[in-house]
Amino acid sequence: MLCSHRHDPISRRDALTGLCAGFGSIALAGLLAQLAEANGGVLAAPHFKPRAKRVIFCFMHGGPSQVDTFDYKPLLARDAGKPLPFAKPRVQFAETGNLLASPWKFRQYGQSGAWVSDLFPNIAELVDDLCFIKSLHGSNPAHGGALLKIHTGSDTFIRPSMGSWVSYGLGTENSNLPAFITICPTLGHGGVNNFSSSFLPAWTHGTPIGHAGVPASKAQFEHMTAGLPIDVQRQELDFLKSLNEQHSMNNGTDAALEGRIESFELAFRMQASAPAVMDLTDESEATLKLYGIDEKKTENFGRQCLLARRFAQAGVRFIQCTHSYKWDQHGDLRNGHSTNAAEVDKPIAGLIRDLKSHGMLEDTLVLWGGEFGRTPTAQGGDGRDHNPHGFTMFMAGGGVKPGFSYGETDDYGYYAAVDKVDVHDLHATILALMGIDHEKLTFRYGGRDHRLTDVSGKVASAIFA
């Protein structure tokens, strides 16, 4: 069983020495299996039967407004222009005025009767496949802290990301690809710290494809020896092996060095597998159209979503697609959210439909959401401020109840009010869907055991199918 990890991890060099094997001849999967055995089962079976094998996180950087997307509040329209009838938070990011009605109409869809605004006509057609969590709340009203909290569980310290913890707990299904890939990640508001392995083993670090400043069509893995013949690369790696074995003999274990060498070896193997996964030329015209890759406004995020499906098929454990940094409408809400939703609505619906058609939705957890929501009160006349006190995310597949809504905010959508779900609860729930007990997935660092959920976290088991 995967267990509580109270150990100082064995080094890659020590493992290789003990196994009496050549540096270049051991596949990563085999190596990690040996490390797991040596370290008490780090990469062994989950704690209990998993509902999901992998995660695709569609992250909406900036903070979509819950009261303009999926959290319908009739009283907000009725009382527009009036003061909020209860106290605003003691600490606010900025001042806001009276209640602001949503500029979009909400309608009910599917057998579940879920309310969705006109912003998301394609996702609206899939509500019977979705599980909405409408009572999320965080701890930080600033983008930087909120991004770190949703990704790592902490808004004050640098901690391993959710993708790194999942990778650490379950390992990789493909030794020729990273366990955790992030496509076009944001450069701001924490940047690399949002997909960092921090004190976890270096191989769990998120591997970026491009960044937010690069179109998805041009995003690639960075490879320092790209263009060199394979045999020359192999000679370089073997030379590095000899140097580092000597360094290890003279100076002892160096975790940073071990991680760097491990990344070189993975990069070497990826050359034979990653290009094929990223090549979309074998996808049908119908599939490209499904994701909106044939349209200018949806091409960029559609490509991210299709790559996510292909990486999921190839055995990558955690994939993140980021729509960055567009959802921060302090003003001009109507135009901003309309543009943003038009860019992601069709691609996300296409991803869910495509996973379903491939028989992958049942064991792939799709997660959608931002770092926080927005206030039901107006800022600057036609905008909304940051609101970590109540917001909405949705899941699909991965063992969650389809056509289900969990939790509620108050009558105006400001505060989580019923069946509240803290960010630690969200992380505990995701880990549980992956078959991991969040209280047992720990790593000893700095004199104490750490976990993604810190010292809290309650699984929202009511959303499980």
Rosetta blueprint (number, residue, H / E / L):
1 M L
2 L L
3 C L
4 S L
5 H E
6 R L
7 H L
8 D L
9 P L
10 I L
11 S L
12 R H
13 R H
14 D H
15 A H
16 L H
17 T H
18 G H
19 L H
20 C L
21 A L
22 G L
23 F H
24 G H
25 S H
26 I L
27 A L
28 L H
29 A H
30 G H
31 L H
32 L H
33 A H
34 Q H
35 L H
36 A H
37 E H
38 A H
39 N L
40 G L
41 G L
42 V L
43 L L
44 A L
45 A L
46 P L
47 H L
48 F L
49 K L
50 P L
51 R L
52 A L
53 K L
54 R E
55 V E
56 I E
57 F E
58 C E
59 F E
60 M E
61 H L
62 G L
63 G L
64 P L
65 S L
66 Q H
67 V H
68 D H
69 T L
70 F L
71 D L
72 Y L
73 K L
74 P H
75 L H
76 L H
77 A H
78 R H
79 D L
80 A L
81 G L
82 K L
83 P L
84 L L
85 P L
86 F L
87 A L
88 K L
89 P L
90 R L
91 V L
92 Q L
93 F L
94 A L
95 E L
96 T L
97 G L
98 N L
99 L E
100 L L
101 A L
102 S L
103 P L
104 W L
105 K L
106 F E
107 R E
108 Q E
109 Y E
110 G L
111 Q L
112 S L
113 G L
114 A E
115 W E
116 V E
117 S E
118 D L
119 L L
120 F L
121 P H
122 N H
123 I H
124 A H
125 E L
126 L L
127 V H
128 D H
129 D H
130 L E
131 C E
132 F E
133 I E
134 K E
135 S E
136 L E
137 H E
138 G L
139 S L
140 N L
141 P L
142 A L
143 H H
144 G H
145 G H
146 A H
147 L H
148 L H
149 K H
150 I H
151 H H
152 T H
153 G L
154 S L
155 D L
156 T L
157 F L
158 I L
159 R L
160 P L
161 S L
162 M H
163 G H
164 S H
165 W H
166 V H
167 S H
168 Y H
169 G H
170 L H
171 G L
172 T L
173 E L
174 N L
175 S L
176 N L
177 L L
178 P L
179 A L
180 F E
181 I E
182 T E
183 I E
184 C L
185 P L
186 T L
187 L L
188 G L
189 H L
190 G L
191 G H
192 V H
193 N H
194 N H
195 F H
196 S L
197 S L
198 S L
199 F L
200 L L
201 P L
202 A H
203 W H
204 T H
205 H L
206 G L
207 T E
208 P E
209 I E
210 G L
211 H L
212 A L
213 G L
214 V L
215 P L
216 A H
217 S H
218 K H
219 A L
220 Q L
221 F L
222 E L
223 H L
224 M L
225 T L
226 A L
227 G L
228 L L
229 P L
230 I H
231 D H
232 V H
233 Q H
234 R H
235 Q H
236 E H
237 L H
238 D H
239 F H
240 L H
241 K H
242 S H
243 L H
244 N H
245 E H
246 Q H
247 H H
248 S H
249 M H
250 N H
251 N H
252 G L
253 T L
254 D L
255 A H
256 A H
257 L H
258 E H
259 G H
260 R H
261 I H
262 E H
263 S H
264 F H
265 E H
266 L H
267 A H
268 F H
269 R H
270 M H
271 Q L
272 A L
273 S L
274 A H
275 P H
276 A H
277 V H
278 M H
279 D L
280 L H
281 T H
282 D H
283 E L
284 S L
285 E H
286 A H
287 T H
288 L H
289 K H
290 L H
291 Y L
292 G L
293 I L
294 D L
295 E L
296 K H
297 K H
298 T H
299 E H
300 N H
301 F H
302 G H
303 R H
304 Q H
305 C H
306 L H
307 L H
308 A H
309 R H
310 R H
311 F H
312 A H
313 Q H
314 A L
315 G L
316 V L
317 R L
318 F E
319 I E
320 Q E
321 C E
322 T E
323 H E
324 S L
325 Y L
326 K L
327 W L
328 D L
329 Q L
330 H L
331 G L
332 D L
333 L H
334 R H
335 N H
336 G H
337 H H
338 S H
339 T H
340 N H
341 A H
342 A H
343 E H
344 V H
345 D H
346 K H
347 P H
348 I H
349 A H
350 G H
351 L H
352 I H
353 R H
354 D H
355 L H
356 K H
357 S H
358 H L
359 G L
360 M L
361 L H
362 E H
363 D H
364 T E
365 L E
366 V E
367 L E
368 W E
369 G E
370 G L
371 E L
372 F L
373 G E
374 R E
375 T E
376 P E
377 T E
378 A E
379 Q E
380 G L
381 G L
382 D L
383 G E
384 R E
385 D E
386 H E
387 N E
388 P L
389 H L
390 G L
391 F E
392 T E
393 M E
394 F E
395 M E
396 A E
397 G E
398 G L
399 G L
400 V E
401 K L
402 P L
403 G L
404 F E
405 S E
406 Y E
407 G L
408 E E
409 T E
410 D L
411 D L
412 Y L
413 G L
414 Y L
415 Y L
416 A E
417 A E
418 V E
419 D L
420 K L
421 V E
422 D E
423 V H
424 H H
425 D H
426 L H
427 H H
428 A H
429 T H
430 I H
431 L H
432 A H
433 L H
434 M L
435 G L
436 I L
437 D L
438 H L
439 E L
440 K L
441 L L
442 T L
443 F E
444 R E
445 Y E
446 G L
447 G L
448 R E
449 D E
450 H E
451 R L
452 L L
453 T L
454 D L
455 V L
456 S L
457 G L
458 K L
459 V L
460 A L
461 S H
462 A H
463 I H
464 F E
465 A L
